[in-house]
């Protein structure tokens, strides 16, 4: 029990000693942590954006829809008849009518299009029937249904959004993979950065290492302060990355809100997810620890008697 | 306590630092190690602490063959040995107390024990009032005493000193040497490498003399100085606590 207490006391001592060293070398520590923070913030931001993109895709996936653009001069009785006919299709869940006036109105509400709409004399938009297939209808069913709808009387064109969805999925896969690869490259860079600070620290404290080795310090004892230094650098670097990422996402939040209004869906990008934040902190701490372990182990192997 | 059997050390550069050295220092003995610089004194001390490994031969310390020691056991082996260096090897970014406490912290002593033993060690070298000072503010002799306090704070079985009085004047050297004799009275096996003739002439303390890596044993290296010393110190033919087993020496100095 006493030994356990002593063991933890030693760890606490090293922990606070390392913090003390950080505050003694404010500038170089701050620069290292800032560099780590900038490096780590990039994957954090990109991952959050990619998550937002998935959420975006997910919402579309939940409600596939087929837009039927009707011929411009189609009388309203015919539209009603068409609507009723399509509603009776076994694969169709619901049909929604969007009149050309309503469509124009929707456009006017979005600031960017207001000026354009004001310059147009007549309404160029067609009436639209939005067809929602039943949820159990698969991709092929939707495709078949679209082909069927295209040949209906009075239909100019029918289009389903799955092409777009497929593209979105492909883009998402691509972006996620790019983010992962980028994260790995950045992580390697950060390991090298931390390893370099540890290497300098080892050089500064070479006499201490030699003396402790001489006095019978175990390799674990010699390593401990350096491992703490690496891990704490990593942790503070991760914390710094979270601050940077949070700041960047705040700056992005306004254009993203506009974007989600335009697509009439919730992008759900309020900020960093707490799970991602926690993961980032654990990951960066581990990264620092690994870098230190790698560097100090090499130094220790040089101390081995020959 | 310390037994060398035909120990040779050749450095990677090809330099033969020790050639077939054999001797035995019993428990509680005190001996001097003499020889010109480059004769192999430091190599011999570093072999005892297992900072380097012998090329040939067997080294037994405290009944343990350290030529075949496992890496995990090296720290425990070194904790049996206190070392004093000519250049003190103190840590200048820590207080005197923290320097002396280092061996205890390394071996995981409790805080209470540490405080008690550090103060006892500092008291022994008469530096109790300096425990909060930084080593750089102390004189050379005081720094050496801090180094000695650090070497004995964990009550090692063996005390090694490499030129402990090298940079000190005669009076300070005597103080330091007196400390070593005191520790020896507490059953510590002491081996001091020195070229200070004043101590080498003491006939009550056995002497290991190295010359070009070979052990030649004698009470003094220089006959005339030895004779002068005999007149001064009036040595009695005492029984040596240490027995030295020299190997055939190429040059017999006696």
Interface residues (C-beta under 8 A of the other chain):
Chain A: X2 X3 X5 X6 X7 X9 X10 X207 X208 X210 X211 X212 X213 X214 X215 X216 X217 X218 X221 X304 X305 X306
Chain B: X12 X49 X50 X51 X52 X53 X71 X74 X75 X76 X77 X78 X79 X83 X89 X91 X102 X103 X105 X106 X107 X108 X109 X110 X111 X150
